[in-house]
Amino acid sequence: MNINTNNPSANNFEKMIIKDIVLQNFKAAEVMEKYGIDFCCKGKRPLDEAIAEKNINGEKFLQELENTFQKNSGEEERFETWDLHFLAQYIVNNHHGYIKEIIPVITAHLEKLNNVHGAKHTFLKNVLDEFESLANELLNHMEKEERILFPIIKYLVDSKRFNERPRTEGYGTIKAPIKKMESEHDTAGNAAENIRTLTSNYKLPADACTTFRVTYQELEEFEKDLHKHVHLENNILFPKSILLEEELLTRKK
Ligand SMILES: [Fe+2]
């Protein structure tokens, strides 16, 4: 379904599936994030369901959402038109690369905060623990994607290019590793949400020093990047890979 950008209010956004809105224009993700609406792990449901659950000002939210669809509202990223191997590589280079680089930085900042302010702000220890476990899970998760799942996707893309039926005996079906990766995404999404709750939506305490500010900015950026990353995988890369495999397996030779 294509969204009418000449007259965004003509679109019945409430009844649309959340991920489909974000797929048309990634700028919509920023508005969703602002209102705490999950478009990656819980993106496969209608928007009105999420609005009711979140108890937000639906009118204001929908107006902001419509504004993002006004023509000339900015560059649109059309990931869904990309070759799947190229998209997987993009995810590795941009999102996996960023996560690997930023984890030691955020960990060091959280350790420092906890050492200096932990006695007064006891929640900082919980934030540090939660971030460390999220970081370990993500490092593990990305390795599985890079060593197992993404090479299968490349193999499927190559099979199509060379007009060959893929030999799937080695891995069964791509649906199995994808299901596992999706469940790990849910775990990571929940951990990021826990950090948001522990920090009261990244609200700085009155006595916050610069390290506090920087760390909260980094954590918020980390969460935003994770949402975009999971969205690209759950809503574009994975379903399209399943379809590609199905299409190739119906071939005779
Ligand atoms: Fe992933």
Boltz pocket constraint, residues with backbone or C-beta under 6 A from the ligand:
constraints:
  - pocket:
      binder: B
      contacts: [[A, 141], [A, 145], [A, 181], [A, 185], [A, 229], [A, 230], [A, 233]]
      max_distance: 6.0
